[in-house]
Structures are given as C-alpha cells and as structure tokens.
C-alpha cells in the first residue's frame, strides 16, 4: 500500500467519526477520520501505510452496524472540470 489513507464504504448513515476512530484504532494509530455526510462513505487516515494495510486486511468485508465494510486505499481526488473554460466549444 502506497499511502496511509483508506476509503471506507458501505457505511450506515448513523455511523459517527468517533465510532470509526474506535474501530480502526484497534489496528493502529488513527490520524484523522472524515465521514462524508449523507453519502455512506468516508476516509480514515492511519499513521503509516503499514498500519493502513493492517486495518484494511482486518476490517474489509467485516460487518459494522449490520453492513459489510468496503475498504480500499483512498485514491487522490481528480481535479474538477472548470465549466467556465473559454476554450470549450458548444
């Protein structure tokens, strides 16, 4: 694993940042947790790529709040298109 940030999908909308921090904290040091409200996914950053890999292996496909977690390495956000681009033709 390259980075230490994980994508965590298939979350119940009632899950809190604190609950995810406690869950992932059992597998290493959690640097940050960010649940995207109303979307059913979030991101957990561990203190090292090794800890991220360990947490992914331990928690992927396990039930959390009656839903199987989908965990993968977070990919960098793609740049958004600028819809005011003057070079664009219609």
Secondary structure, DSSP 4 states (H G I P E B T S, - for coil): ---SEEEEES--TT--HHHHHHHHHTTS-EEEEEEETTTTEEEEEESSHHHHHHHHHHHTT-EETTEE-EEEEPPPPPPPP-TT-TT---
